[in-house]
Amino acid sequence: MNDSKSPRNRVAAHIRELPKSGIRDFFELVMSMDDIISLGVGEPDFVTPWGIREATIYSLEKGHTSYTSNLGLLSLRQQACEYVRKDFGVSYDAESECIVTVGVSEGLDLILRAILEVGDEVVYHEPCYVSYPACIKMAQAKPLPLVTTEEDGFSLDPAKLKSTLTDRTKVLLLNFPNNPTGANLSRDQKKEIAEIAVAHDLIVITDEIYAELTYGERSPSIAAFPGMKERTVFLHGFSKAFAMTGFRIGYACGPSDLIDAMMKIHQYSMLCASIMGQEAAKEALKNGRRDMESMKSAYLTRRNMIVKRLNNIGLPCVNPEGAFYVYPNISSTGLSSQEFATRLLKEERVAVVPGTAFSQEGEKHVRCAYAVSTSDLETALDRIKGFVERVRSENKTSPGFRKHKKDKVAIAN
Ligand SMILES: Cc1ncc(COP(=O)(O)O)c(C=O)c1O
């Protein structure tokens, strides 16, 4: 039998080697259970604001059901570029430096496929959004993770970045405010990182999907720093801040040669983003700011509540400066992140995501998304408290745990 046709070889090697998402089995289990409070999914609990839904219905009524330009509606690109200029401090030409994508997900895939070749490296910080290492591998390049730590507030230390780079590193991929930690970068950190990117001639991809959900002072995008606009691809979208996950609209702004290269892939693989989603995005940019601010203020109230209560329970967490996630340290329970999440789900019907989904170093953490109602959050935290107390009392009577705990302390020292 011809070996190249054997079933084992039907799937391309780089896809065969791609691990399935670390949280897939876990969410299969969540979906099979009733009455769960889920702090698991990274999705706003708010329905898309009515004004945006209404504008979408109206555009359908008017019969807007066609393809659009491959790059997306020019009117949307113009609005998006104006928004980026005002809110992020960078000016782009709507006709040549902007493309509308199917969410940030497609924008990320397009830019990675457009610029990477076998052997190129992409440096990115871990813990990170689950898609990053997978998308880098799908583009046949090598992921170069840079571990961010609790001690550094999960922010990116420019000195560590510098020492991680090699001759093959072509791209730096950033996501701040960060999924899963909520960490952010200060203006000074961005400046230092920008200087490194210029000195090492890196292309920078900045995923700013959580930018509006910044609770402290908001600094300009890294694309706005000297020497950066020409080397940065700015990815943004409507899923999180405007509660529009189902509309699947994002956009990328960057140098025209890179947008052009992204466009080549997009026109053959996707053709264009859906016109209904694009009409909705136009309305979000035109009139959505007030709703966005009120959702942000609800997230902030919940953030303050969850951080305070987790710390009181003895699951310390770095105070998230943005997004809607918190990443508590669960090591005092003696459970692995998978054990913690599975037992919490089965015993208390609360879903959180094991930290190992976001980083090889994630064993000491779980991710809790606080995009749920305040009352559900209160109940979930009561259940987490009860669970942690029970685990701790079990540990007191279990000599096995004491040994485990002692080993851990020894390692930590
Ligand atoms: C950091 C980050 N980037 C991108 C995405 C995907 O966004 P979109 O819905 O725009 O594809 C997510 C979704 O959770 C995310 O957390």
The ligand as an SDF file (V2000), in Angstrom:
LIG
                    3D

 16 16  0  0  0  0  0  0  0  0999 V2000
   -7.2200   37.5600   23.6450 C   0  0  0  0  0  0  0  0  0  0  0  0
   -8.3020   37.1720   22.7020 C   0  0  0  0  0  0  0  0  0  0  0  0
   -8.1470   37.4090   21.4020 N   0  0  0  0  0  0  0  0  0  0  0  0
   -9.0970   37.0570   20.5030 C   0  0  0  0  0  0  0  0  0  0  0  0
  -10.2530   36.4210   20.9030 C   0  0  0  0  0  0  0  0  0  0  0  0
  -11.2700   36.0380   19.8610 C   0  0  0  0  0  0  0  0  0  0  0  0
  -12.0660   37.1430   19.5720 O   0  0  0  0  0  0  0  0  0  0  0  0
  -13.1330   37.1980   18.3920 P   0  0  0  0  0  0  0  0  0  0  0  0
  -14.4520   36.8480   18.9810 O   0  0  0  0  0  0  0  0  0  0  0  0
  -13.0770   38.6330   17.9350 O   0  0  0  0  0  0  0  0  0  0  0  0
  -12.6910   36.2610   17.3350 O   0  0  0  0  0  0  0  0  0  0  0  0
  -10.4610   36.1580   22.2700 C   0  0  0  0  0  0  0  0  0  0  0  0
  -11.6700   35.4550   22.7120 C   0  0  0  0  0  0  0  0  0  0  0  0
  -11.8110   35.0420   23.8270 O   0  0  0  0  0  0  0  0  0  0  0  0
   -9.4560   36.5460   23.1790 C   0  0  0  0  0  0  0  0  0  0  0  0
   -9.5940   36.3150   24.4900 O   0  0  0  0  0  0  0  0  0  0  0  0
  1  2  1  0
  2  3  1  0
  2 15  2  0
  3  4  2  0
  4  5  1  0
  5  6  1  0
  5 12  2  0
  6  7  1  0
  7  8  1  0
  8  9  2  0
  8 10  1  0
  8 11  1  0
 12 13  1  0
 12 15  1  0
 13 14  2  0
 15 16  1  0
M  END
$$$$
